[in-house]
């Protein structure tokens, strides 16, 4: 059966996503709290934020949360992956990653963001996530990848140019 990307549709799915993340988290680096995680992911889904799951045979294999972020040194917003989690390996992990990030990018076109950004993960010291997305057209710098959001009528300064008082 082909997989499907959808919004989280139940409290059980919120719990499943949080538990997947917690099972992979390294508490010796940064402790995560289940009740705080549940509270926040429940809130994101109630507010209709970009939280998507990838399922096969009604089983969640991966999930992603993205939101608008404005960095202090930029005069524009990015649509950025805040959390990405999958307990898959090999080609299935790659497929989950690419499909959910394609959905992230597609959604970013409906926002005012200039770039779609994925920040990788502290649990990925070899930058496999970023390198995988780089193979799919994202621009990579270390653990971060980005794509300019292409939409009709958007005027973007050439790469490498800077604007400001001259």
PyMOL commands that set and color helices and strands:
alter all, ss='L'
color gray80, all
select helices_A, chain A and resi 11-24+34-46+90-108+128-134
alter helices_A, ss='H'
color red, helices_A
select strands_A, chain A and resi 4-7+50-56+59-69+78-86+115-118+139-141+144-148
alter strands_A, ss='S'
color yellow, strands_A
deselect
rebuild
show_as cartoon
